[in-house]
Amino acid sequence: MSTLTIDPNTADRSERIRSFAYPATTFLIAFELVAGSVWNLLRIEWIDIQLAHLGYPDSLAYLLGAWQVGAAVVILAPGFPRAKEWAYAGAFFLWSGAVVVHLIEGDGIQSWGFPLTLTILAVVSWRTRPADRRLPGAPVEQPTREWTIAAALLVVLYAVSFLTLPAVEDFMHQNAIDLGWITE
């Protein structure tokens, strides 16, 4: 019977990759959840155009926006390992669902490529998260510093989302014209 040995260099390399991959992918998906919530709750033109193109009711924007706020908060906040599982699952269903409906509509990669990328980033963030953000054996209490960092990051992400909204609206309007979803 042979014993399994783990090369310490491989373990170190894996930990270095994880220590970069988790914060990078988590920041990106949290930013997209925050920006998406702003877009949905303020009902920018792009959201209305996309919902109409895909045949969804306008009210779906408010539902998605509210859930995106919750998912961003839970994913960034320390603790809440069970809620994190749900938040990651919701993000996965949101973005993978967007891929599927765009494919069903016959839209090209310019429509489903970005949600596919977000789906992959959500899976990487979920998979590489530290042990204290996972369900088994997760500690109940978290240091105040982690809460402060999570809250500050949310404030910054929302500020950036609101500040960039006018430029985003112009860009997405032109994108909708280029995709042939609207004329103008």
C-alpha positions as CSV (number, residue, x, y, z in Angstrom):
1,M,0.0,0.0,0.0
2,S,1.4,3.4,-1.0
3,T,1.0,6.6,0.9
4,L,0.0,9.8,-0.7
5,T,2.5,12.6,-0.2
6,I,1.8,16.2,-1.1
7,D,4.7,18.2,-2.5
8,P,5.0,21.3,-0.3
9,N,5.8,23.4,-3.4
10,T,2.6,22.4,-5.0
11,A,0.6,23.2,-1.9
12,D,2.3,26.6,-1.6
13,R,1.6,27.4,-5.3
14,S,-2.0,26.3,-4.9
15,E,-2.4,28.6,-1.8
16,R,-0.8,31.5,-3.6
17,I,-3.2,31.1,-6.5
18,R,-6.1,30.8,-4.1
19,S,-5.0,33.9,-2.2
20,F,-5.1,35.9,-5.4
21,A,-8.1,34.3,-7.2
22,Y,-10.5,34.6,-4.3
23,P,-10.3,38.4,-3.7
24,A,-10.0,39.2,-7.4
25,T,-13.0,37.2,-8.5
26,T,-15.0,38.1,-5.5
27,F,-14.4,41.8,-6.1
28,L,-15.5,41.5,-9.7
29,I,-18.7,39.6,-9.0
30,A,-19.6,41.9,-6.1
31,F,-19.0,44.9,-8.3
32,E,-21.3,43.4,-11.0
33,L,-24.0,42.5,-8.4
34,V,-23.8,46.1,-7.1
35,A,-23.8,47.7,-10.5
36,G,-26.6,45.3,-11.7
37,S,-28.7,46.3,-8.7
38,V,-28.3,50.0,-9.4
39,W,-29.2,49.4,-13.1
40,N,-32.2,47.3,-12.2
41,L,-33.6,49.4,-9.4
42,L,-33.1,52.7,-11.3
43,R,-34.5,51.0,-14.4
44,I,-31.9,52.3,-16.9
45,E,-32.9,52.1,-20.6
46,W,-30.6,49.1,-21.2
47,I,-32.5,47.0,-18.7
48,D,-35.9,47.9,-20.2
49,I,-34.5,47.1,-23.7
50,Q,-33.0,43.8,-22.6
51,L,-36.2,42.7,-20.7
52,A,-38.3,43.6,-23.7
53,H,-35.9,41.7,-26.1
54,L,-36.0,38.6,-23.9
55,G,-39.8,38.8,-23.3
56,Y,-39.7,39.4,-19.6
57,P,-42.0,41.7,-17.6
58,D,-40.7,45.1,-16.6
59,S,-41.3,44.2,-12.9
60,L,-38.5,41.6,-13.1
61,A,-35.9,44.4,-12.9
62,Y,-37.0,45.3,-9.4
63,L,-36.9,41.7,-8.1
64,L,-33.5,41.1,-9.6
65,G,-32.2,44.4,-8.3
66,A,-33.3,43.6,-4.7
67,W,-31.8,40.2,-4.8
68,Q,-28.5,41.5,-6.2
69,V,-28.2,43.9,-3.3
70,G,-28.6,41.0,-0.9
71,A,-26.2,38.8,-2.7
72,A,-23.5,41.5,-2.8
73,V,-23.8,42.2,0.9
74,V,-23.8,38.5,1.9
75,I,-20.8,37.6,-0.4
76,L,-18.7,40.4,1.0
77,A,-19.7,40.3,4.6
78,P,-17.8,38.0,7.0
79,G,-19.7,35.1,8.4
80,F,-23.1,33.8,7.2
81,P,-21.7,30.7,5.5
82,R,-25.1,29.2,4.7
83,A,-26.4,32.5,3.2
84,K,-23.2,32.7,1.2
85,E,-24.0,29.4,-0.4
86,W,-27.4,30.8,-1.4
87,A,-25.9,34.0,-2.7
88,Y,-23.4,32.2,-4.8
89,A,-26.1,29.9,-6.1
90,G,-28.3,32.9,-6.9
91,A,-25.5,34.6,-8.8
92,F,-24.8,31.4,-10.7
93,F,-28.4,31.0,-11.7
94,L,-28.7,34.7,-12.6
95,W,-25.8,34.7,-15.0
96,S,-26.0,31.2,-16.4
97,G,-29.7,31.8,-17.0
98,A,-28.8,35.0,-18.9
99,V,-26.5,32.9,-21.1
100,V,-29.2,30.3,-21.8
101,V,-31.9,32.9,-22.7
102,H,-29.6,34.8,-25.0
103,L,-28.7,31.6,-26.7
104,I,-32.4,30.6,-27.0
105,E,-33.1,34.0,-28.6
106,G,-30.3,33.4,-31.1
107,D,-28.1,36.3,-29.7
108,G,-24.4,36.2,-30.5
109,I,-21.5,36.1,-28.1
110,Q,-21.6,39.9,-27.6
111,S,-24.8,39.2,-25.6
112,W,-24.0,36.0,-23.7
113,G,-20.2,36.2,-23.4
114,F,-20.2,38.6,-20.5
115,P,-22.7,36.7,-18.4
116,L,-20.8,33.5,-19.2
117,T,-17.6,35.2,-17.9
118,L,-19.5,36.3,-14.7
119,T,-20.7,32.7,-14.2
120,I,-17.2,31.4,-14.3
121,L,-15.9,34.1,-12.0
122,A,-18.7,33.3,-9.5
123,V,-17.7,29.6,-9.5
124,V,-14.0,30.5,-9.0
125,S,-14.9,32.9,-6.2
126,W,-17.1,30.2,-4.5
127,R,-14.5,27.5,-5.0
128,T,-11.5,29.5,-3.7
129,R,-13.1,31.2,-0.7
130,P,-11.3,30.7,2.6
131,A,-12.4,28.1,5.1
132,D,-14.0,30.7,7.4
133,R,-16.4,31.6,4.6
134,R,-17.4,28.0,4.0
135,L,-20.2,26.0,5.6
136,P,-18.5,23.3,7.5
137,G,-16.9,24.5,10.8
138,A,-17.2,28.1,10.0
139,P,-16.8,30.4,13.0
140,V,-19.9,32.2,14.2
141,E,-18.4,35.6,15.1
142,Q,-16.2,37.7,12.8
143,P,-13.8,40.5,13.7
144,T,-15.1,44.0,13.5
145,R,-12.3,44.9,11.0
146,E,-13.7,42.4,8.4
147,W,-17.1,44.0,8.8
148,T,-15.7,47.5,8.3
149,I,-13.8,46.4,5.2
150,A,-16.9,44.8,3.7
151,A,-19.1,47.8,4.4
152,A,-16.5,50.2,3.0
153,L,-16.1,48.1,-0.1
154,L,-19.9,48.1,-0.7
155,V,-20.0,51.9,-0.3
156,V,-17.2,52.4,-2.8
157,L,-18.8,49.9,-5.3
158,Y,-22.1,51.7,-5.1
159,A,-20.5,55.1,-5.4
160,V,-18.6,54.0,-8.5
161,S,-21.8,52.5,-9.9
162,F,-23.8,55.7,-9.5
163,L,-20.9,57.9,-10.7
164,T,-20.4,55.9,-13.9
165,L,-24.1,55.5,-14.7
166,P,-24.4,58.3,-17.3
167,A,-21.5,57.0,-19.3
168,V,-22.8,53.4,-19.0
169,E,-26.3,54.4,-20.2
170,D,-24.9,56.1,-23.4
171,F,-22.7,53.1,-24.1
172,M,-25.4,50.6,-23.5
173,H,-27.9,52.6,-25.7
174,Q,-25.4,52.4,-28.6
175,N,-24.9,48.7,-27.8
176,A,-28.7,48.1,-28.1
177,I,-28.7,49.8,-31.4
178,D,-25.7,47.8,-32.7
179,L,-27.4,44.6,-31.6
180,G,-30.5,45.6,-33.5
181,W,-32.7,45.5,-30.4
182,I,-33.8,49.1,-30.9
183,T,-33.6,51.7,-33.7
184,E,-32.5,55.2,-33.2
